[in-house]
Amino acid sequence: MTSAAGALRWLCLGAWVAVAGGGCARVLPAQGAEHGNLLAHAQDEGATAELDAEAAALPLVVMVERTRVVAVDPIHGRTRWQLPLVVTGHPVASAHHVVLPIRGNQLAVVERASGHVVHTLGLAGEALTGVVIHEPWIVATVLHDRPDVRGEVLAFSTETGEPAWRRRSAAPLGIPDVAGAVVAVPTADQVIALRLRNGREAARVDVAAARRQGLALERVRHAQGMWLVGGGTRWVTVGGGQEDLAPRELLAGHADAFRIGDRIDDGHTDDERLRLWLRWSNVDATPRDAMVLARRTVVAMRLDPQGQPLRARWLHTEDGEVVAAEVTGERVVLAREDGGIVVLSDSDGRELRRIGGGEPIRGALVLGATEVTRRNPRLPDDPRVLAQLERLLLDADPRLLPAQRIAAELLWRHDDIAVRRRVHALAHGELRGDDAEASVALRRHAQDIVEARWGSASPAELRAGLATLQTRPRFGQPRADVTPAIRQALASARPEVVAELAALLLHPGTTTAELVDIVDVISQLDDPGAIEAVLTFVQRYHADAVIAAESEAMQRALTWLLHHHDVRTADGGSVGSVLQAIADDPLSVPVLRTVVVRGLADLRAVERDDATAQAP
């Protein structure tokens, strides 16, 4: 699944792929001693040739209707072939064949170009777990309902359709993948690699440590020279001998990258309309870009090194639901529930082609060229994307809630505080303030978001900025310039930074210029946690004519506090009562007294107007 050049690749980690297994007569034990090198066995000398063949193969969208399969050319909109088959699982394909799980626990092997059924393969067991094709092999795993045999893996030749080998397992088998000379499959707390030519066990890796941390070993996937095993949005890398078995969480669980199920491939289901695709880095094997399908909206985004939303690239919304999506070359192909096909540019999300629908479909397999290598992975964002994200938040369609959660996180990771204020408005009920279930859920999500880090800075940059703010000026010693760290807090920081800004505000060594910056940042961040410190600041210096003359910090602090006049203070009073005391103090600097008196008068006038408007 990766090229020899190591280019960034899109990888759908749980769509309509399936399982593999192997077979000599001996039953595969659920637990065994670790042995072999999983990575070494995955070296594939023929990978480039196979990728070239896939790139040259006919692009198709194989659409699964209730009693029929239709293959459509997404470039010209022509139907290439159709078959009267009832598909019961997820199809898979190579450059030459499409494999369709069909009624009767069978696999139909179809020529990709012509639609001719070349083989019909019968499977043992109670139900299909999954299937994978890697020319000239088709490998399937099935579920058994026997005390001594819980699963089985079978291999077939695509050339003859004859069984090549089979291996029974004492434990149920997860969804596998093929790379190089082996097929890897998860079982119990381990990942087993079986040789493609004969089904013999070539390697076994223990992942019990990950299982103890709640990782579901649903499937294994090979990408960018590594093996991944996991389920849902949690996964670990295995096979390198020094793997980190602490499961990583992708996009905070917004959408599944790995298919989660009951180890049965029961075909296209409704939950597939919420899916996650990833583009992996060839440098450090981390996900760098993601695309999320949420019913009728697709959001393309950049990820941070922790695999969380960082920056929106583009957004596309349909009026009907999308049942399948895939990145092929420079294109994103969407299959709609009504059988229509929409082709978008992967670079900026613009619509390139739209093909009208026909019969309703339950799912689809999108086949096309692999992604091209990009010299500059930082693609320009669609200039409309921020406005589109804000409009998405306002859509009352409950089906869009997963996409709206991601939209809120993307807006919160923006360095412009004006953009982040939309999330504040959402958290405070100023947007979507109704009691609909989806609105309440989105509002709670926004409330959680605004309690966490903001902006796009990396964890290391956040730590460095916080450490700078924690450095207090000392008499007689050179002092660090904290102004950049103060201003940086406005764009990107952690919640702890507010306490450090408050401490600097009250420190006697802070310069008047720094005081202005601190108050300006605190007022724009508008964090209630800073109110007590700012109150202390104005109470301490409201009668100091020197500070009032040298710095605008006092006036700005008073103006911000007036906006929070009704907030209760620690001693049981209110911000407004403290401000009134400053106005009544005969020692107050006149210009500061004027700010307070006028501000309080304006507030009382607004209250009178509101009371008059509400009077019968």
TILOBA-143172 format. One record per residue (C-alpha): residue in one letter; x, y, z. Coordinates in pm, whole numbers, plus 50000, padded with zeros to 5 digits. Layout:
<recs>
AXYZ...
</recs>
This chain:
<recs>
M500005000050000T503035022849998S505265032549708A508995027449685A509415065249686G507725067150024A505265093749910L502515105950134R499535083050082W495905084950171L494895055050377C491355045950469L492065025450777G488785007750814A486615010450512W485774980650302V488894959750344A488824925450494V490734896750638A493424871650567G494754839850714G496614808250637G496794771950642C498574741250732A496724714750926R497844725651273V495444749251451L496884783951515P497194788651892A495614819452045Q498834826052238G502384817452141A505984827852188E507084858651995H509364851151701G510364864051359N510544899351221L507194912651109L508724942050925A511324921850737H508694898150599A506704927950468Q509444939050229D507814937649886E510124938149585G507134939249352A505374968449521T506304994049257A505084972448970E501794965649146L501255002549219D502015011048856A499424985448748E496835000148984A497565035248859A497055024148499A493885004448575L490435016848483P488995040648746L485705026948876V483085033249137V481594999149221M478165007749361V476274982449571E472514983449523R470024960749697T470104932849435R472664945349186V476254957449151V476974985648905A480464997448805V480585033448679D483445052448517P483685084048735I485495103348462H482975099548180G479905088848377R479465056748177T478305023548322R481084998348255W479334967248378Q476604954648608L475874921548777P472714907548942L474424899449273V473384904549635V476544917549804T476724908850173G480174922150267H482734948250169P484264944649820V488014947549768A490004951149448S493374949049278A494474963048943H492844933248771H490034919548986V487184930049212V486224905649488L482584907049600P481334888849912I477944875449808R474994856249949G475754820550055N479084829350220Q480824830649883L483244853549702A482634864149341V485904872549163V485174896948880E487424910948609R487784947848684A487664959148323S484854937248185G482754926448483H483114890048383V482804866248682V485894844348661H485564825248990T483004818949261L484754808149580G482984789749859L483984798150216A483854776250523G482664788150862E479624806450988A480344841050849L482964861650668T485204883950877G486914900350582V488874895650263V491984910550107I493404906649756H497094908249670E497724893349327P497884864249276W496274857549618I492894862349775V492914856950151A489764855650362T489094850550731V485894835250860L484254829851195H483524795151336D481114786451614R482964756851766P484634754152108D487974742851962V487974763351639R486834799651651G488234812251325E489844801950997V491964818550733L491824806550371A493914815350066F492864811949701S494634816949371T493234844949154E494534826248849T492804792748906G490254799849177E491504769149363P492154768849741A495884772549813W495864766350190R493814770850505R494604775350875R492154771451158S492494792351472A491704786251837A490674822951872P488594845951651L490604864051385G490534901151311I490764918750975P494194913650814D496344929350548V498984917050306A502464931150249G505464914950090A505414877250135V503054875550433V499514881850546A499214895750900V496144889851115P495304899451475T494134872251710A493664874152087D496574895752216Q498934889751925V499554896851558I500494866651346A502194867651006L501554838050772R503484830850453L501364837150147R502664807449952N501854780750212G500194795850522R503044787050757E503574809951053A506484833550983A506314857551280R504284865351590V504224897651792D502654902052134V500474932952188A498954923152522A500214955752674A498084975252429R495074952852491R495354959552865Q495004996352786G491674990352617L492824986752256A490464965852043L492514944051807E489974945551526R492314947651229V495854951351109R497014974150828H500334979450652A501285015150563Q504475035350514G506645005350596M504954998150930W502214975851065L499294991651249V496884972651468G493854986151646G490204995151620G488035025951596T490375055751632R492985038951856W496015020351721V499615010951783T502545002751556V503934967551583G506784947051447G509774969651492G510994954051816Q510834987352005E507254997251935D505345019652170L502354999452281A500535029252432P497515033252201R497295066152015E493955083551971L493155099451636L490995130651618A489685125051972G487405097351855H485325118551616A485205091751347D486505056451303A489695050851110F489555013551185R486374994351130I484864982751459G482404954051462D481634919751599R484244902651378I481654897151107D481664915750776D477944922250748G478244946150456H477694983150417T475994997750722D474735031850826D477715039151052E480065039650752R478745074050667L480985086850944R484515078150833L488105090050867W490905089350608L494555096850682R497615107450485W500785094650650S504185111050664N507055091450513V509435108050762D508135097351101A505135075351020T502615099151174P499305110551025R499695145350876D496405151750695A492915138450747M489595138350569V486395131950761L483115121850601A480135129850824R476925120450646R476745148250388T479785169250478V483465163050405V486105182150604A489745181050493M492245192150755R495845193050864L496745173751181D499235182451451P501965157351550Q499595143051811G497035134351541Q494495161051642P492785187551423L495045217251357R493945236351046A491045232850805R492015229350438W488585228350279L484985218250341H482335204050109T478645198250184E476075179049981D472285181250009G472065143250029E474045117050220V477375103350099V477825065850145A481445062750030A484465084449960E488025078449852V491095098349751T492365087349409G495325106049266E494565143149304R490825136749328V488335129849604V485485108349473L482175108249662A479395082949604R475995096349704E473125076249848D471095083449534G473785067849314G475275101049207I479035106949191V480835139149284V484525144949209L486435171249407S489985184449394D492035170949684S494055203249687D491275228249757G487965209449755R486575225949443E484015205649250L485435191048929R482635168348810R479115157748905I477375127048765G473635122448814G472305093549019G469965064848951E469005036849186P469685041049560I472885024649681R473955010550019G477675015349971A480435017349715L484055008549647V485955037049479L488885025849264G491415048649100A495015059549078T497095061749392E497955096249519V500735114949343T503845126049530R503675161649659R506845182249685N505145207449914P502685190650150R501515224350289L498735230650041P497025264650034D493755264750224D490475273650059P490035310650153R486345303850218V486945276250469L486635296650791A483295311150684Q482165276350580L483105262150920E481105289451094R478075282550873L478415245550946L478125252751319L474755269551259D473235240551063A470545224051276D470795190451096P471655165651378R473415142951128L476175168951101L477055168851472P480355149451427A481505173851159Q480395203351374R482475190851667I485525190051442A484655224451302A484585238951654E488005223851730L489485237251407L488205272251483W489625269851837R493055260151702H493175292151495D495675318651606D493235347251543I491245354151858A488395368451649V487965333951493R488045316951833R485305339851963R482805319851756V483585289851976H483155311252288A479775322552154L478835286252098A479915276252449H477915304752606G474755297152410E474935328652198L475005305151896R472785274451883G471245283652218D468155261752171D467405229952367A467595205652074E469645174752160A472275181851894S472585218352000V473045208752365A475695182852271L477565207752053R477385234452323R478835210652581H481615201452340A482435238252292Q482475243252670D485055215452698I487115230352415V487405265052565E488855250052882A491795235652687R494755249052489W494115272752202G495945282151883S498315262751662A501575262651859S503245229451931P503465215452286A507165224552296E506435260552196L503685262752458R506025249852728A508725274652628G506305303952636L504945293752974A508475289753114T509345325052999L506305339553174Q507215320853492T510585338753505R510215368053746P512395399353714R514955402853996F516655434354117G520155439253980Q519975410653730P519495411753353R515845404753280A514505384452994D512255401452742V508865386452820T506925407952572P506965381752290A505705355052531I502965378352654R501805385852299Q502135349352196A499575340052462L496975358452257A497525335451960S498345302152119A498725290552477R497445267952752P494945278653021E497755280553281V499115311053101V496315332753242A497535326853598E501095335953496L499925367853326A497985376653639A501075370653855L503195392753628L500555419853641L500965422154018H504755418054025P506575450354124G509315444353866T506985444253566T507555474553341T504785498653246A505005487452881E504615451252988L501615460753202V499865474352894D500555442452699I499395420252986V496115438853035D495525439652660V496045402052629I493935394152937S491065415952814Q491095399952469L491315364752610D488425375152837D489155347653087P487135352053410G490005335453596A491955368053570I489265390453723E490505388354084A494075397053982V492955426653769L490725438854053T493705437354289F495765456654031V493285485454002Q492645486554378R496395488254441Y497245515754190H494065536154127A495465564354342D499005562754193A499285592553960V502695581253829I501435547553703A498285563553564A500385588853373E503005564453242S500765536153130E497365530152974A497155497153161M494925511053437Q492355525753199R492245493952992A491905472653304L488985493653431T487275492253092W487525454153088L486235451053443L483195472253356H482195444753109H482195420553404H480535443653657D478015417253768V480585389753842R480755379554208T484065384154384A485795361254632D484615382054932G480965379354832G480695413354667S480735421354297V483095437054046G480675466154018S480825473254391V484625474054382L484545498254089Q482035520154271A484385521454571I487185533354341A484895560354200D483995571554553D487615572554673P488695609254687L492305598554628S491545581954292V493395596653997P490805619153826V491165603753481L490605568953628R487625580853833T486125595053513V486465561453334V484665543553617V481915569353672R481045571453303G481175533853265L478855527253559A476465554353438D476295538053095L475555504353254R472715518953461A471255535453152V471265502152968E469535485353264R466835512553266D466265508652893D465945470952930A463455474953215T461395499453012A461355476252711Q460155447052924A457445466953104P453825458652999
</recs>
